[in-house]
Amino acid sequence: MPLILLIAALIGLRYFEVWKFAELSWWWIVALMVVAFIWFEFVEKIFGLDKRKAHNVDEQRRKDRIAKTFEKRK
């Protein structure tokens, strides 16, 4: 996510020609977009980062369900 925010900030700074970013080549921003694409499409899947996020959500849902069940029995 920080990479996406960096890309958005660079696009805004380059478009409005702020300070030294006015001289920044658009190719640097496009290169960052390519890196972000590769990261989210391939690297996350290789390391299982996308599954880990889903697993954490499922684990929290399971814990909530267990807690709710034991509250009802009291």
N, CA, C and O atoms as a GROMACS GRO file, in nm:
protein
  296
    1MET      N    1   0.081  -0.120   0.000
    1MET     CA    2   0.000   0.000   0.000
    1MET      C    3   0.086   0.127   0.000
    1MET      O    4   0.051   0.224  -0.068
    2PRO      N    5   0.196   0.129   0.075
    2PRO     CA    6   0.278   0.251   0.069
    2PRO      C    7   0.331   0.279  -0.072
    2PRO      O    8   0.350   0.395  -0.110
    3LEU      N    9   0.353   0.174  -0.149
    3LEU     CA   10   0.400   0.193  -0.285
    3LEU      C   11   0.293   0.263  -0.370
    3LEU      O   12   0.326   0.350  -0.451
    4ILE      N   13   0.169   0.226  -0.351
    4ILE     CA   14   0.059   0.289  -0.425
    4ILE      C   15   0.046   0.436  -0.385
    4ILE      O   16   0.024   0.522  -0.471
    5LEU      N   17   0.060   0.465  -0.256
    5LEU     CA   18   0.052   0.604  -0.210
    5LEU      C   19   0.168   0.686  -0.266
    5LEU      O   20   0.150   0.802  -0.303
    6LEU      N   21   0.286   0.626  -0.272
    6LEU     CA   22   0.402   0.695  -0.330
    6LEU      C   23   0.378   0.726  -0.478
    6LEU      O   24   0.410   0.836  -0.524
    7ILE      N   25   0.324   0.631  -0.550
    7ILE     CA   26   0.295   0.653  -0.692
    7ILE      C   27   0.193   0.765  -0.710
    7ILE      O   28   0.210   0.852  -0.795
    8ALA      N   29   0.088   0.764  -0.629
    8ALA     CA   30  -0.014   0.869  -0.639
    8ALA      C   31   0.045   1.006  -0.606
    8ALA      O   32   0.014   1.105  -0.673
    9ALA      N   33   0.130   1.012  -0.504
    9ALA     CA   34   0.193   1.139  -0.467
    9ALA      C   35   0.285   1.188  -0.579
    9ALA      O   36   0.284   1.306  -0.613
   10LEU      N   37   0.363   1.098  -0.636
   10LEU     CA   38   0.453   1.137  -0.745
   10LEU      C   39   0.376   1.185  -0.868
   10LEU      O   40   0.418   1.279  -0.934
   11ILE      N   41   0.265   1.120  -0.898
   11ILE     CA   42   0.184   1.163  -1.012
   11ILE      C   43   0.131   1.304  -0.988
   11ILE      O   44   0.137   1.389  -1.077
   12GLY      N   45   0.080   1.329  -0.868
   12GLY     CA   46   0.030   1.462  -0.836
   12GLY      C   47   0.138   1.568  -0.840
   12GLY      O   48   0.118   1.675  -0.896
   13LEU      N   49   0.252   1.538  -0.780
   13LEU     CA   50   0.362   1.634  -0.778
   13LEU      C   51   0.417   1.661  -0.918
   13LEU      O   52   0.450   1.775  -0.951
   14ARG      N   53   0.425   1.558  -0.999
   14ARG     CA   54   0.476   1.575  -1.136
   14ARG      C   55   0.376   1.650  -1.222
   14ARG      O   56   0.415   1.737  -1.300
   15TYR      N   57   0.249   1.618  -1.208
   15TYR     CA   58   0.146   1.682  -1.290
   15TYR      C   59   0.138   1.832  -1.262
   15TYR      O   60   0.127   1.912  -1.354
   16PHE      N   61   0.142   1.868  -1.132
   16PHE     CA   62   0.132   2.009  -1.095
   16PHE      C   63   0.268   2.079  -1.092
   16PHE      O   64   0.277   2.195  -1.050
   17GLU      N   65   0.372   2.010  -1.136
   17GLU     CA   66   0.507   2.064  -1.149
   17GLU      C   67   0.555   2.132  -1.022
   17GLU      O   68   0.592   2.249  -1.021
   18VAL      N   69   0.553   2.056  -0.915
   18VAL     CA   70   0.595   2.105  -0.784
   18VAL      C   71   0.745   2.082  -0.767
   18VAL      O   72   0.793   1.970  -0.784
   19TRP      N   73   0.817   2.186  -0.734
   19TRP     CA   74   0.958   2.186  -0.696
   19TRP      C   75   1.042   2.104  -0.793
   19TRP      O   76   1.033   2.125  -0.914
   20LYS      N   77   1.123   2.013  -0.744
   20LYS     CA   78   1.212   1.935  -0.831
   20LYS      C   79   1.139   1.822  -0.903
   20LYS      O   80   1.194   1.760  -0.995
   21PHE      N   81   1.017   1.796  -0.862
   21PHE     CA   82   0.942   1.688  -0.926
   21PHE      C   83   0.895   1.728  -1.066
   21PHE      O   84   0.854   1.642  -1.144
   22ALA      N   85   0.902   1.858  -1.098
   22ALA     CA   86   0.864   1.904  -1.231
   22ALA      C   87   0.959   1.848  -1.336
   22ALA      O   88   0.920   1.830  -1.451
   23GLU      N   89   1.081   1.820  -1.297
   23GLU     CA   90   1.181   1.768  -1.391
   23GLU      C   91   1.188   1.615  -1.390
   23GLU      O   92   1.264   1.556  -1.468
   24LEU      N   93   1.111   1.553  -1.305
   24LEU     CA   94   1.110   1.407  -1.295
   24LEU      C   95   1.048   1.347  -1.421
   24LEU      O   96   0.942   1.390  -1.466
   25SER      N   97   1.114   1.248  -1.475
   25SER     CA   98   1.064   1.183  -1.596
   25SER      C   99   0.942   1.096  -1.561
   25SER      O  100   0.937   1.034  -1.455
   26TRP      N  101   0.846   1.094  -1.653
   26TRP     CA  102   0.729   1.010  -1.633
   26TRP      C  103   0.768   0.862  -1.632
   26TRP      O  104   0.695   0.779  -1.577
   27TRP      N  105   0.881   0.829  -1.693
   27TRP     CA  106   0.924   0.690  -1.699
   27TRP      C  107   0.954   0.634  -1.560
   27TRP      O  108   0.934   0.515  -1.536
   28TRP      N  109   1.001   0.718  -1.468
   28TRP     CA  110   1.024   0.672  -1.330
   28TRP      C  111   0.892   0.633  -1.264
   28TRP      O  112   0.884   0.534  -1.191
   29ILE      N  113   0.789   0.711  -1.289
   29ILE     CA  114   0.658   0.682  -1.231
   29ILE      C  115   0.599   0.556  -1.295
   29ILE      O  116   0.541   0.473  -1.225
   30VAL      N  117   0.614   0.542  -1.425
   30VAL     CA  118   0.565   0.422  -1.494
   30VAL      C  119   0.640   0.299  -1.443
   30VAL      O  120   0.582   0.192  -1.425
   31ALA      N  121   0.771   0.314  -1.420
   31ALA     CA  122   0.850   0.202  -1.369
   31ALA      C  123   0.800   0.160  -1.230
   31ALA      O  124   0.793   0.041  -1.201
   32LEU      N  125   0.766   0.257  -1.145
   32LEU     CA  126   0.711   0.223  -1.014
   32LEU      C  127   0.576   0.152  -1.027
   32LEU      O  128   0.545   0.062  -0.948
   33MET      N  129   0.497   0.193  -1.125
   33MET     CA  130   0.368   0.126  -1.149
   33MET      C  131   0.390  -0.019  -1.191
   33MET      O  132   0.317  -0.109  -1.148
   34VAL      N  133   0.489  -0.042  -1.273
   34VAL     CA  134   0.521  -0.179  -1.316
   34VAL      C  135   0.567  -0.262  -1.197
   34VAL      O  136   0.527  -0.378  -1.183
   35VAL      N  137   0.650  -0.204  -1.112
   35VAL     CA  138   0.695  -0.275  -0.991
   35VAL      C  139   0.576  -0.309  -0.902
   35VAL      O  140   0.568  -0.420  -0.850
   36ALA      N  141   0.484  -0.215  -0.884
   36ALA     CA  142   0.366  -0.240  -0.802
   36ALA      C  143   0.281  -0.352  -0.863
   36ALA      O  144   0.232  -0.439  -0.792
   37PHE      N  145   0.265  -0.350  -0.994
   37PHE     CA  146   0.188  -0.455  -1.061
   37PHE      C  147   0.251  -0.592  -1.039
   37PHE      O  148   0.182  -0.688  -1.005
   38ILE      N  149   0.381  -0.599  -1.060
   38ILE     CA  150   0.451  -0.726  -1.041
   38ILE      C  151   0.438  -0.772  -0.896
   38ILE      O  152   0.417  -0.891  -0.872
   39TRP      N  153   0.451  -0.681  -0.801
   39TRP     CA  154   0.441  -0.716  -0.660
   39TRP      C  155   0.304  -0.776  -0.628
   39TRP      O  156   0.295  -0.885  -0.570
   40PHE      N  157   0.198  -0.705  -0.666
   40PHE     CA  158   0.064  -0.748  -0.628
   40PHE      C  159   0.015  -0.870  -0.707
   40PHE      O  160  -0.067  -0.947  -0.657
   41GLU      N  161   0.063  -0.887  -0.828
   41GLU     CA  162   0.017  -1.000  -0.909
   41GLU      C  163   0.099  -1.127  -0.891
   41GLU      O  164   0.045  -1.237  -0.903
   42PHE      N  165   0.227  -1.115  -0.862
   42PHE     CA  166   0.313  -1.233  -0.858
   42PHE      C  167   0.381  -1.257  -0.724
   42PHE      O  168   0.373  -1.366  -0.669
   43VAL      N  169   0.447  -1.157  -0.671
   43VAL     CA  170   0.529  -1.175  -0.550
   43VAL      C  171   0.442  -1.211  -0.430
   43VAL      O  172   0.477  -1.300  -0.353
   44GLU      N  173   0.329  -1.142  -0.413
   44GLU     CA  174   0.240  -1.175  -0.300
   44GLU      C  175   0.193  -1.320  -0.308
   44GLU      O  176   0.186  -1.388  -0.206
   45LYS      N  177   0.162  -1.367  -0.426
   45LYS     CA  178   0.115  -1.505  -0.442
   45LYS      C  179   0.227  -1.605  -0.416
   45LYS      O  180   0.204  -1.712  -0.360
   46ILE      N  181   0.349  -1.571  -0.459
   46ILE     CA  182   0.462  -1.662  -0.439
   46ILE      C  183   0.489  -1.681  -0.290
   46ILE      O  184   0.511  -1.794  -0.245
   47PHE      N  185   0.488  -1.572  -0.214
   47PHE     CA  186   0.517  -1.579  -0.070
   47PHE      C  187   0.394  -1.609   0.014
   47PHE      O  188   0.405  -1.624   0.136
   48GLY      N  189   0.276  -1.618  -0.047
   48GLY     CA  190   0.156  -1.652   0.025
   48GLY      C  191   0.100  -1.538   0.108
   48GLY      O  192   0.023  -1.562   0.200
   49LEU      N  193   0.138  -1.416   0.077
   49LEU     CA  194   0.091  -1.302   0.156
   49LEU      C  195  -0.059  -1.279   0.139
   49LEU      O  196  -0.125  -1.233   0.233
   50ASP      N  197  -0.113  -1.310   0.023
   50ASP     CA  198  -0.256  -1.293   0.001
   50ASP      C  199  -0.335  -1.395   0.083
   50ASP      O  200  -0.443  -1.363   0.134
   51LYS      N  201  -0.285  -1.516   0.096
   51LYS     CA  202  -0.353  -1.620   0.173
   51LYS      C  203  -0.342  -1.592   0.323
   51LYS      O  204  -0.434  -1.623   0.399
   52ARG      N  205  -0.230  -1.534   0.365
   52ARG     CA  206  -0.211  -1.505   0.507
   52ARG      C  207  -0.315  -1.403   0.555
   52ARG      O  208  -0.366  -1.415   0.666
   53LYS      N  209  -0.344  -1.304   0.472
   53LYS     CA  210  -0.445  -1.204   0.509
   53LYS      C  211  -0.581  -1.270   0.522
   53LYS      O  212  -0.654  -1.243   0.618
   54ALA      N  213  -0.616  -1.356   0.429
   54ALA     CA  214  -0.745  -1.425   0.434
   54ALA      C  215  -0.750  -1.519   0.554
   54ALA      O  216  -0.855  -1.532   0.618
   55HIS      N  217  -0.640  -1.583   0.584
   55HIS     CA  218  -0.634  -1.674   0.699
   55HIS      C  219  -0.655  -1.597   0.830
   55HIS      O  220  -0.724  -1.646   0.919
   56ASN      N  221  -0.597  -1.479   0.841
   56ASN     CA  222  -0.614  -1.399   0.962
   56ASN      C  223  -0.759  -1.358   0.981
   56ASN      O  224  -0.807  -1.355   1.094
   57VAL      N  225  -0.828  -1.325   0.874
   57VAL     CA  226  -0.969  -1.289   0.883
   57VAL      C  227  -1.051  -1.410   0.928
   57VAL      O  228  -1.138  -1.397   1.014
   58ASP      N  229  -1.024  -1.526   0.871
   58ASP     CA  230  -1.096  -1.648   0.910
   58ASP      C  231  -1.069  -1.684   1.056
   58ASP      O  232  -1.160  -1.726   1.127
   59GLU      N  233  -0.946  -1.667   1.100
   59GLU     CA  234  -0.910  -1.698   1.239
   59GLU      C  235  -0.985  -1.606   1.336
   59GLU      O  236  -1.033  -1.652   1.440
   60GLN      N  237  -0.994  -1.478   1.303
   60GLN     CA  238  -1.066  -1.384   1.390
   60GLN      C  239  -1.214  -1.417   1.393
   60GLN      O  240  -1.278  -1.408   1.498
   61ARG      N  241  -1.270  -1.455   1.280
   61ARG     CA  242  -1.411  -1.494   1.273
   61ARG      C  243  -1.437  -1.617   1.360
   61ARG      O  244  -1.540  -1.625   1.428
   62ARG      N  245  -1.345  -1.712   1.358
   62ARG     CA  246  -1.358  -1.833   1.439
   62ARG      C  247  -1.352  -1.799   1.588
   62ARG      O  248  -1.432  -1.852   1.666
   63LYS      N  249  -1.261  -1.714   1.627
   63LYS     CA  250  -1.250  -1.674   1.767
   63LYS      C  251  -1.376  -1.602   1.815
   63LYS      O  252  -1.422  -1.624   1.926
   64ASP      N  253  -1.430  -1.515   1.730
   64ASP     CA  254  -1.554  -1.445   1.766
   64ASP      C  255  -1.670  -1.543   1.783
   64ASP      O  256  -1.750  -1.528   1.875
   65ARG      N  257  -1.678  -1.642   1.695
   65ARG     CA  258  -1.786  -1.740   1.703
   65ARG      C  259  -1.774  -1.823   1.831
   65ARG      O  260  -1.875  -1.852   1.895
   66ILE      N  261  -1.653  -1.861   1.868
   66ILE     CA  262  -1.631  -1.938   1.991
   66ILE      C  263  -1.668  -1.855   2.112
   66ILE      O  264  -1.735  -1.904   2.204
   67ALA      N  265  -1.626  -1.729   2.114
   67ALA     CA  266  -1.659  -1.641   2.227
   67ALA      C  267  -1.809  -1.622   2.240
   67ALA      O  268  -1.862  -1.623   2.351
   68LYS      N  269  -1.879  -1.605   2.128
   68LYS     CA  270  -2.024  -1.585   2.131
   68LYS      C  271  -2.094  -1.711   2.181
   68LYS      O  272  -2.193  -1.702   2.254
   69THR      N  273  -2.045  -1.829   2.143
   69THR     CA  274  -2.105  -1.955   2.186
   69THR      C  275  -2.093  -1.972   2.337
   69THR      O  276  -2.189  -2.013   2.402
   70PHE      N  277  -1.978  -1.942   2.393
   70PHE     CA  278  -1.959  -1.959   2.536
   70PHE      C  279  -2.035  -1.855   2.616
   70PHE      O  280  -2.071  -1.880   2.732
   71GLU      N  281  -2.061  -1.738   2.558
   71GLU     CA  282  -2.142  -1.636   2.627
   71GLU      C  283  -2.286  -1.683   2.640
   71GLU      O  284  -2.350  -1.656   2.742
   72LYS      N  285  -2.338  -1.753   2.541
   72LYS     CA  286  -2.476  -1.799   2.542
   72LYS      C  287  -2.497  -1.907   2.649
   72LYS      O  288  -2.607  -1.917   2.704
   73ARG      N  289  -2.394  -1.986   2.677
   73ARG     CA  290  -2.408  -2.096   2.773
   73ARG      C  291  -2.411  -2.049   2.916
   73ARG      O  292  -2.456  -2.124   3.004
   74LYS      N  293  -2.367  -1.930   2.944
   74LYS     CA  294  -2.361  -1.881   3.082
   74LYS      C  295  -2.495  -1.843   3.136
   74LYS      O  296  -2.506  -1.801   3.251
   0.00000   0.00000   0.00000
